[in-house]
Amino acid sequence: MKVKKPRTKKSPFLIEETFPPPHENVKLIIIGHPEDLSDLGGDFNENPEALGNLFLNHFIGRGLWEIIARFGIGNPPRGVHKKTWEFTQKMKIRAPYTFALIDYWLNRPQEKWPRSIKKIVSEFEEKMASYSPLSGKKKRPKVHEVTAYIMEREYGKERRKCKPKSNPWTDDPEGFKKTYISNNPFMNWVKMKLKDLEEAGNELPHTLPITSEKPSEVIHTLFPNLHIGSSS
């Protein structure tokens, strides 16, 4: 551990330490005044679990997903073009956010939907709706179908550029779900944060964008109190 003493009484301390194996390549730097560090240490001494939650919420949640969204993790698998791989990584961050948003509202009474959700669902039903062969009634739209429609509308041009031989996501919503939603850690993270929001007695604001280039930042705007919840 490296501790840098302040030059003056009003200057903060700097504490620098690496994590133990197998994360010895990760370094944590904390800067603060002695009294503030003492208060922080006292809080965590009383509730050690809070340290893990705060670290996960504020540092990992806020930063890690944006790093993944912009740069991905590791290198593209052999034989996969870098731009194609980067595009897939980006969609694995952006699609879960939109999926969670649509899932949230479709499971609530329609009169409570934001105007933006009503508009996009109406647009989807007009262009992509399917009908029951028995009753002839319009089927209720599925979350992953609406999400595939939205993502194709927003990123279809980029998809065609990065994956020229690929078909529109709306042609195979199940394949879209399998690739970008299912078994996706970021999807689990978003679900966890929305659960935290509900447990705190709050609802999603009507002003949230349906798609976002920085979804984790949008999610974090819902949690001004960093101690909320158990995990964003």
C-alpha positions as CSV (number, residue, x, y, z in Angstrom):
1,M,0.0,0.0,0.0
2,K,1.2,3.5,-0.8
3,V,0.1,6.4,1.3
4,K,0.8,10.0,0.1
5,K,0.7,12.5,2.9
6,P,-0.8,15.9,2.2
7,R,1.4,18.9,1.8
8,T,-0.8,21.0,4.0
9,K,-3.4,20.3,6.7
10,K,-6.1,21.2,4.2
11,S,-4.8,18.8,1.5
12,P,-6.3,15.3,1.1
13,F,-4.5,12.0,1.6
14,L,-3.9,9.7,-1.3
15,I,-4.1,5.9,-0.7
16,E,-3.1,3.6,-3.5
17,E,-3.4,-0.2,-3.4
18,T,-3.7,-3.1,-5.8
19,F,-6.2,-5.9,-5.4
20,P,-5.1,-9.3,-4.2
21,P,-4.7,-12.1,-6.7
22,P,-6.2,-12.9,-9.1
23,H,-7.0,-9.2,-9.6
24,E,-3.5,-7.9,-8.9
25,N,-3.5,-5.9,-12.2
26,V,-6.3,-3.7,-10.9
27,K,-5.4,-0.7,-8.8
28,L,-7.7,1.3,-6.5
29,I,-6.8,4.9,-5.6
30,I,-8.7,6.8,-2.8
31,I,-8.3,10.5,-2.1
32,G,-9.8,12.2,0.8
33,H,-9.3,14.2,4.0
34,P,-8.5,12.2,7.2
35,E,-11.8,13.0,8.8
36,D,-13.8,11.9,5.7
37,L,-11.8,8.7,5.4
38,S,-12.3,8.0,9.1
39,D,-16.1,8.5,8.7
40,L,-16.1,6.2,5.7
41,G,-14.1,3.6,7.5
42,G,-16.4,3.7,10.5
43,D,-19.5,3.2,8.3
44,F,-18.0,0.2,6.6
45,N,-16.8,-1.2,9.9
46,E,-20.4,-1.3,11.1
47,N,-21.7,-2.6,7.8
48,P,-18.9,-4.3,5.7
49,E,-21.4,-5.4,3.1
50,A,-22.1,-1.8,2.3
51,L,-18.5,-1.4,1.0
52,G,-19.1,-4.2,-1.6
53,N,-22.4,-2.7,-2.6
54,L,-21.1,0.8,-2.9
55,F,-18.1,-0.4,-4.9
56,L,-20.3,-2.4,-7.2
57,N,-22.9,0.3,-7.6
58,H,-20.7,3.3,-8.0
59,F,-17.5,2.1,-9.6
60,I,-18.1,-1.2,-11.4
61,G,-21.7,-0.3,-12.4
62,R,-20.9,3.2,-13.5
63,G,-17.7,2.5,-15.4
64,L,-17.3,-1.2,-16.4
65,W,-20.3,-1.3,-18.7
66,E,-19.3,1.8,-20.5
67,I,-15.8,0.3,-21.1
68,I,-17.4,-2.8,-22.5
69,A,-19.8,-0.8,-24.6
70,R,-17.0,1.3,-26.1
71,F,-14.2,-1.1,-26.3
72,G,-15.5,-4.6,-25.6
73,I,-13.6,-7.2,-23.6
74,G,-10.5,-8.9,-25.0
75,N,-10.0,-9.4,-28.7
76,P,-12.4,-10.6,-31.4
77,P,-12.5,-14.4,-31.9
78,R,-10.3,-15.7,-34.7
79,G,-12.0,-15.2,-38.0
80,V,-14.4,-12.5,-36.8
81,H,-13.9,-9.0,-38.2
82,K,-13.1,-6.4,-35.6
83,K,-15.8,-4.0,-36.6
84,T,-18.4,-6.8,-36.6
85,W,-17.3,-7.9,-33.1
86,E,-17.3,-4.3,-31.8
87,F,-20.8,-3.8,-33.2
88,T,-22.1,-7.0,-31.5
89,Q,-20.5,-5.9,-28.2
90,K,-22.2,-2.5,-28.5
91,M,-25.6,-4.0,-29.2
92,K,-25.2,-6.3,-26.2
93,I,-25.1,-3.1,-24.0
94,R,-27.8,-1.1,-25.8
95,A,-30.4,-3.8,-26.5
96,P,-30.9,-4.9,-22.9
97,Y,-31.6,-1.4,-21.8
98,T,-34.3,-1.0,-24.4
99,F,-35.6,-4.5,-23.7
100,A,-35.9,-3.7,-20.0
101,L,-37.7,-0.4,-20.7
102,I,-40.3,-2.1,-23.0
103,D,-40.7,-5.0,-20.6
104,Y,-41.4,-2.6,-17.7
105,W,-44.1,-0.7,-19.5
106,L,-45.8,-3.6,-21.3
107,N,-46.4,-5.2,-17.9
108,R,-48.3,-2.2,-16.7
109,P,-51.7,-0.8,-17.7
110,Q,-51.6,0.9,-21.0
111,E,-53.1,4.1,-19.6
112,K,-49.9,4.5,-17.6
113,W,-47.6,4.2,-20.5
114,P,-45.5,7.2,-21.6
115,R,-46.4,8.8,-24.9
116,S,-43.2,7.5,-26.4
117,I,-44.0,3.9,-25.5
118,K,-47.6,4.2,-26.8
119,K,-46.2,5.6,-30.1
120,I,-43.6,2.9,-30.7
121,V,-45.9,0.0,-29.8
122,S,-48.6,1.5,-32.1
123,E,-46.0,1.8,-34.8
124,F,-44.9,-1.8,-34.2
125,E,-48.5,-3.1,-34.3
126,E,-49.2,-1.3,-37.5
127,K,-46.1,-2.7,-39.3
128,M,-45.3,-6.0,-37.6
129,A,-48.4,-7.2,-35.8
130,S,-49.4,-10.9,-36.1
131,Y,-52.9,-12.3,-35.7
132,S,-54.3,-15.4,-34.0
133,P,-55.2,-18.0,-36.7
134,L,-58.2,-19.1,-34.5
135,S,-59.7,-15.9,-33.3
136,G,-58.3,-13.5,-35.9
137,K,-57.5,-11.1,-33.1
138,K,-54.3,-9.2,-33.0
139,K,-51.7,-10.9,-30.8
140,R,-50.2,-9.0,-27.9
141,P,-46.7,-7.8,-28.9
142,K,-43.9,-9.6,-27.2
143,V,-41.1,-7.6,-25.5
144,H,-38.3,-9.0,-27.6
145,E,-40.2,-8.5,-30.8
146,V,-40.8,-4.8,-30.0
147,T,-37.2,-4.5,-29.0
148,A,-35.9,-6.1,-32.2
149,Y,-38.1,-3.6,-34.1
150,I,-36.8,-0.6,-32.2
151,M,-33.1,-1.7,-32.6
152,E,-33.5,-2.4,-36.3
153,R,-35.1,1.0,-36.8
154,E,-32.3,2.7,-34.9
155,Y,-29.3,0.6,-35.8
156,G,-30.3,-1.2,-39.0
157,K,-28.1,0.9,-41.2
158,E,-25.1,0.3,-39.0
159,R,-26.0,-3.4,-38.9
160,R,-26.0,-3.6,-42.7
161,K,-22.7,-1.8,-42.8
162,C,-21.0,-4.1,-40.2
163,K,-22.8,-7.3,-41.2
164,P,-23.6,-7.0,-44.9
165,K,-25.0,-10.5,-45.2
166,S,-27.2,-10.3,-42.1
167,N,-31.0,-10.1,-42.2
168,P,-33.1,-7.5,-40.4
169,W,-33.5,-8.4,-36.7
170,T,-37.3,-8.1,-37.2
171,D,-37.1,-11.2,-39.5
172,D,-35.9,-13.3,-36.6
173,P,-36.8,-11.8,-33.2
174,E,-36.0,-15.0,-31.4
175,G,-32.5,-15.0,-32.9
176,F,-32.1,-11.4,-31.9
177,K,-33.1,-12.3,-28.3
178,K,-30.7,-15.2,-28.2
179,T,-27.8,-13.1,-29.4
180,Y,-28.3,-9.8,-27.6
181,I,-30.6,-10.5,-24.6
182,S,-30.4,-14.0,-23.2
183,N,-27.5,-14.9,-20.9
184,N,-26.3,-11.3,-21.1
185,P,-24.7,-10.1,-17.8
186,F,-25.7,-6.5,-18.6
187,M,-29.3,-7.6,-19.0
188,N,-29.1,-9.1,-15.5
189,W,-27.6,-5.9,-14.2
190,V,-30.3,-3.7,-15.7
191,K,-33.0,-6.0,-14.3
192,M,-31.4,-5.8,-10.9
193,K,-31.4,-2.0,-10.9
194,L,-35.0,-1.8,-11.9
195,K,-35.8,-4.2,-9.1
196,D,-33.9,-1.9,-6.7
197,L,-36.0,1.0,-8.0
198,E,-39.3,-0.8,-7.4
199,E,-38.2,-1.9,-3.9
200,A,-37.5,1.7,-3.1
201,G,-41.0,2.6,-4.0
202,N,-40.2,4.4,-7.2
203,E,-41.3,4.1,-10.8
204,L,-39.5,4.7,-14.1
205,P,-39.9,8.3,-15.2
206,H,-41.8,8.9,-18.5
207,T,-38.9,10.9,-19.8
208,L,-36.4,8.1,-20.2
209,P,-35.2,7.6,-23.8
210,I,-36.2,4.4,-25.5
211,T,-32.6,3.9,-26.8
212,S,-29.4,5.1,-25.4
213,E,-25.7,5.2,-26.4
214,K,-24.8,5.2,-22.7
215,P,-27.5,3.1,-21.0
216,S,-25.6,2.7,-17.7
217,E,-25.4,6.5,-17.3
218,V,-29.2,6.7,-17.9
219,I,-29.8,4.0,-15.3
220,H,-27.6,5.8,-12.8
221,T,-29.7,9.0,-13.1
222,L,-32.4,7.0,-11.3
223,F,-30.3,6.6,-8.3
224,P,-29.1,9.9,-6.9
225,N,-28.5,8.1,-3.6
226,L,-25.6,5.8,-4.2
227,H,-26.5,3.6,-1.2
228,I,-29.8,2.6,-2.7
229,G,-30.5,-1.0,-3.5
230,S,-28.3,-4.0,-3.2
231,S,-26.2,-4.0,-6.2
232,S,-26.2,-0.2,-11.1
